[in-house]
Amino acid sequence: MDVIPFGSQNTSYIDDAFMKRSVYKDGKRRSDDELISLLVAEIFFNSDHPENKNITQQGDQMLVWNGSSWETRDLHDVGKNVVQVTKEVISRFINSDMSKK
C-alpha cells in the first residue's frame, strides 16, 4: 500500500467501539494526554495501516511524506498537526455518541 500524504491520514477505521475502549481503562477515564498518545500511536504507527506511516523524527526535525517525497519540517509544527488530527477523531466520536442519545 502507498503512503498517504501527511495531513490526509486515514482514520475511517477508528470506530465508536475502538474509541470507547480507548477512553476508559480499568473502568476509569484516561487522561487527555493518555488518550492523545494512544490515538497518535493508532493513527501514525499502526502496522495494520501502513498508509498512515507518513512521519518520522530525525533529531529536532521531522520528515513528512508529501505524496511524492519526504520533506523536513519543524518538530513543533508537525506536533500541532498530529494533535489536531487526534482532536478531530475525538470530536467525531463525541458527536457520534451524542447523536445516539
N, C-alpha and C positions, 0 to 999 in steps of 0.2 A: 504494500500500500504506500502511496505517496504521502509525504508530509504536507500538512495544510499550513499555509502562511500564518505566522504569528498574528493574533487578533481575530482569527476566523476559526477558533477551536470548535471541534465537535463536542457538544455537551448533551446531545439529544438522548444519550443512553443513561444519563443520570435522572432516574425517575423518583417518584414520591417515596417508594419503598426504600430505595437507597438512602434518600435524604432522612427519612425517619430513623433508620438505623444509625445514620451519621450524627444526627443532632443529639441523640441520647446514648450514653454509655453506662451500663450497670444501673439503669433507671434514673440517672442524673443527667441534666443537660450539660453538654460540653461547653467550655468557654468559647467565646468568639474566635480567639486565636487558635484553639484546637480544631475547631470546625474549618476555619480557613486553611490551616495546614493540611488537614485531611483532604479537602477539596483540591488544593493545588497538586498534591500527590496523585489524586484520582484523575485529574484532567491532563496534567502535563507529563506525568511519569508512569502512566498505567501501561503495562506491557500488552494488555488486550486492545489498546487504542494507540498504536504507534503513529497514527496520523497526527496526533497532538504533540509529539515529541519535537517541538519547534523552538525550544530554548535550551541553552547550555551556558554555564558560567565559566569564565576564564578570568581569574583574579577579581578585580573590581569592575569588570566589564561583562556584558552578556553577549552571546552570539544568538541572533534571532533569524529564523528562516523566513525570508520574504516571498517565497514562492519560486524563486529561481536560484538564490544563493544565500549564504549566511552573511549577515551584516552585524557589525559591532554597534551595541547600544549601551547607554549608561545603565548600570545595575538598578538604580533607584527608579528610573523611568519605566523599565521593564517590570519592576516590582509593583508599581502603581497599576499597570495594565493587568497584571496577573491577579491582583486583589480585586480589581473591577470585574474581571470575568467571574470570580468566585461570588462576588456580591450579586451579580446577575442570576447565577444559578440559585442562590439562596432566595432571592426575590421571586423567581419563578416558582419555587417550591411554596413559599408563603402565600403567594397569590392563588396557586392551585389549591392549597389546603384550605384557604379562607373561602373559596368558591364552593367547596363541598359542604360547608356548614349551613 
